[in-house]
Amino acid sequence: MRKIVGICFAIVLFAELPLAVGLAAPAGAAAGTVCKSFSGTATFTPALPKLGSGSKVRSVLSGTGSIGSCTGSVSGGTVRFVSSASAPENCKIIATAPTAAIKATETISWAGAGSSTINIKFTEVPGNPVTTQAIAGTVSAGVFKGAHEKGKVMYTPLNGGCTSTGLSRIAFQASGPITIK
């Protein structure tokens, strides 16, 4: 009788194993990902006053873009971020080192694999132009929760921003891989 109960228990256990495995995190989630491409545009609202202006504004930086050529359980996706309001600033302030860190909330919607919410900071990279910023943050929710994002981006003012007009839009692009591990 014991042998029959043991065999029945083993059959039930193995029958439920695929369900338990299906509920586990994706295989690549624990390992994280490395993405080779990351680019997009961002907008300062309101625009930062151009060089030569003594005016200052408290601006919010919001952006959209794409991330791709990723390893592991994700291949890429879309990115959105929005910063907290800045300290009063203008083009002269952001062009002069040291620049203040920009804190933002980033959401990456992974193609077919859920999303990640990341509390990030853009900070100056010593020895580089102020248009090169480091990204660092921690995934607070979703795919890769608890992992850390790191990378560098370069940005370029668009439409004569800072020189002929106030700075309202920038284009950004990674200057190396973006890692989330």
C-alpha positions as CSV (number, residue, x, y, z in Angstrom):
1,M,0.0,0.0,0.0
2,R,2.8,2.4,0.9
3,K,4.4,1.8,-2.5
4,I,1.1,2.6,-4.3
5,V,0.7,5.9,-2.3
6,G,4.3,6.8,-3.0
7,I,3.9,6.2,-6.7
8,C,0.6,8.2,-6.8
9,F,2.4,11.1,-4.9
10,A,5.2,11.1,-7.5
11,I,2.8,11.1,-10.4
12,V,0.9,14.1,-8.9
13,L,4.2,15.9,-8.2
14,F,5.5,15.4,-11.7
15,A,2.1,16.3,-13.2
16,E,2.2,19.7,-11.4
17,L,5.9,20.4,-12.1
18,P,5.3,22.1,-15.5
19,L,2.7,24.4,-13.9
20,A,5.2,25.4,-11.2
21,V,8.0,25.9,-13.7
22,G,5.6,28.1,-15.9
23,L,5.0,30.4,-12.9
24,A,8.7,31.0,-12.4
25,A,10.5,34.1,-13.6
26,P,11.9,34.0,-17.2
27,A,15.3,32.3,-17.4
28,G,17.0,35.5,-18.4
29,A,15.4,37.6,-15.7
30,A,17.9,36.7,-13.0
31,A,20.8,37.2,-15.4
32,G,19.6,40.5,-16.7
33,T,20.4,41.8,-20.2
34,V,22.9,43.9,-22.2
35,C,21.6,46.0,-25.0
36,K,23.7,47.4,-27.8
37,S,21.4,50.1,-29.0
38,F,19.5,52.9,-27.1
39,S,18.4,56.1,-28.7
40,G,15.6,58.7,-28.9
41,T,14.6,62.3,-28.3
42,A,13.7,64.2,-25.2
43,T,11.9,67.5,-24.5
44,F,12.6,70.2,-21.8
45,T,9.3,71.8,-20.6
46,P,9.6,74.7,-20.5
47,A,12.5,75.2,-22.8
48,L,15.8,76.2,-21.1
49,P,16.7,79.9,-21.9
50,K,19.5,80.2,-24.5
51,L,23.1,81.1,-23.8
52,G,23.5,84.8,-22.9
53,S,20.1,84.9,-21.1
54,G,20.1,85.5,-17.3
55,S,16.6,83.9,-17.0
56,K,16.3,80.5,-15.4
57,V,13.4,78.0,-15.4
58,R,12.5,74.8,-13.5
59,S,12.2,72.4,-16.3
60,V,11.0,68.8,-16.7
61,L,12.8,66.5,-19.1
62,S,10.7,63.8,-20.8
63,G,11.8,61.4,-23.5
64,T,10.9,58.5,-25.6
65,G,13.1,56.1,-27.6
66,S,14.0,52.5,-28.3
67,I,16.4,50.0,-26.8
68,G,17.5,47.0,-28.8
69,S,20.0,44.2,-29.7
70,C,19.6,42.9,-26.2
71,T,20.8,39.5,-24.8
72,G,18.9,37.0,-22.7
73,S,15.1,36.9,-22.3
74,V,14.4,40.2,-24.0
75,S,15.3,41.5,-27.5
76,G,14.4,45.2,-27.1
77,G,11.5,47.5,-26.6
78,T,10.4,51.1,-26.2
79,V,11.6,53.5,-23.5
80,R,9.9,56.4,-21.8
81,F,11.2,58.6,-19.0
82,V,10.2,61.7,-17.1
83,S,12.3,63.7,-14.7
84,S,11.5,65.6,-11.6
85,A,11.5,69.4,-12.0
86,S,15.0,70.7,-12.1
87,A,16.6,73.4,-10.0
88,P,16.3,76.8,-11.8
89,E,18.6,76.5,-14.8
90,N,19.4,77.7,-18.3
91,C,21.7,76.7,-21.1
92,K,24.8,78.2,-19.5
93,I,24.2,76.2,-16.3
94,I,23.8,72.9,-18.1
95,A,26.8,73.6,-20.3
96,T,29.2,74.3,-17.4
97,A,30.7,71.4,-15.4
98,P,29.9,70.2,-12.9
99,T,26.3,69.7,-13.9
100,A,23.5,68.7,-11.5
101,A,22.2,65.1,-11.7
102,I,18.8,64.6,-13.3
103,K,16.6,62.2,-11.5
104,A,13.9,60.4,-13.6
105,T,11.6,57.5,-13.7
106,E,12.1,55.3,-16.8
107,T,9.8,52.6,-18.1
108,I,11.0,50.1,-20.6
109,S,8.2,48.1,-22.3
110,W,10.0,45.0,-23.5
111,A,8.7,43.5,-26.8
112,G,6.5,40.6,-25.7
113,A,8.1,40.3,-22.2
114,G,6.5,42.8,-19.8
115,S,8.0,46.0,-18.6
116,S,10.6,47.4,-16.2
117,T,10.2,50.6,-14.0
118,I,13.6,52.1,-13.2
119,N,14.5,55.0,-10.9
120,I,17.5,56.5,-12.8
121,K,19.9,59.4,-12.6
122,F,21.7,61.1,-15.4
123,T,25.1,62.4,-14.2
124,E,28.1,64.0,-15.6
125,V,31.0,61.8,-16.7
126,P,34.3,63.4,-15.5
127,G,36.7,64.0,-18.3
128,N,34.0,64.0,-21.0
129,P,31.9,66.8,-22.5
130,V,28.9,67.7,-20.4
131,T,26.8,66.3,-23.3
132,T,27.9,62.8,-22.2
133,Q,25.9,61.5,-19.2
134,A,26.1,58.3,-17.2
135,I,22.8,56.5,-16.6
136,A,22.5,54.6,-13.3
137,G,19.5,53.2,-11.5
138,T,17.7,50.3,-10.0
139,V,14.7,48.4,-11.4
140,S,11.9,49.0,-8.8
141,A,9.2,46.9,-10.5
142,G,8.6,44.4,-13.3
143,V,11.1,42.5,-15.4
144,F,14.6,42.4,-13.8
145,K,13.3,43.8,-10.5
146,G,16.2,44.6,-8.2
147,A,18.8,44.7,-11.0
148,H,20.9,47.8,-11.7
149,E,20.9,49.7,-15.0
150,K,24.2,51.3,-16.2
151,G,25.4,52.9,-19.3
152,K,26.4,56.2,-21.0
153,V,24.5,58.4,-23.4
154,M,25.5,61.4,-25.5
155,Y,23.0,64.1,-26.3
156,T,22.8,66.7,-29.0
157,P,20.7,69.9,-28.9
158,L,18.1,70.0,-31.8
159,N,16.8,73.0,-33.8
160,G,19.5,75.4,-32.7
161,G,18.8,74.8,-29.0
162,C,20.9,76.9,-26.6
163,T,22.5,79.0,-29.4
164,S,19.8,80.6,-31.6
165,T,16.8,79.5,-29.4
166,G,16.1,78.1,-26.0
167,L,16.8,74.4,-25.5
168,S,13.6,72.5,-26.0
169,R,14.6,69.2,-27.7
170,I,17.6,66.9,-27.6
171,A,18.5,63.7,-29.4
172,F,20.2,61.0,-27.3
173,Q,22.1,57.8,-28.2
174,A,24.1,55.3,-26.1
175,S,27.8,55.5,-26.4
176,G,28.3,51.9,-25.5
177,P,26.1,49.1,-24.1
178,I,23.3,49.6,-21.6
179,T,23.4,46.8,-19.0
180,I,20.6,45.8,-16.6
181,K,22.1,43.2,-14.1
